[in-house]
Amino acid sequence: MTALYTAVATATHGREGRAVSSDGKLDVQLALPAALGGNGEGTNPEQLFAAGYAACFASALGLVGRQAGVDTSEAAVTGEVGIAKDETSFALEVVLRVELPDSIDRATAEKLVEQAHQVCPYSKATRGNIPVQLVIE
């Protein structure tokens, strides 16, 4: 496989530092969330992952929608990334909440969401590694 694009970002000082992309378009202060004992005055890896996964999944939904002749351009995907302790350290879990136009019937919506889950690169990367729940709202 040959990469069509490679994103490059550097993080310094872990969860209490800064993350910057090589082109400078992403430059964020990182902070541990208040729920985990931090000050919450910056973004965190889970928020970045949630945003990336939601955007990628929405694009995959657009692709499968076009292939099926269904307009999914008004779809919205909300990513929720949870972090919890597991047997050895920490683990992630994901919920993707998909909102589709009312003009798309439930059966078609379910089919498109499942197809998007098969082609989305984030879904492929997480499959078998972390639980991902798909919710059609």
ABEGO torsion letter per residue (X at the ends): XBBABBBBBBBBGEAABBBBBAAGABBBBBBBBAAAGBAGABBBAAAAAAAAAAAAAAAAAAAAAAAAGBBAAABBBBBBBBBBBBAABBBBBBBBBBBBBAABBAAAAAAAAAAAAAABAAAAAABGABBBBBBBX
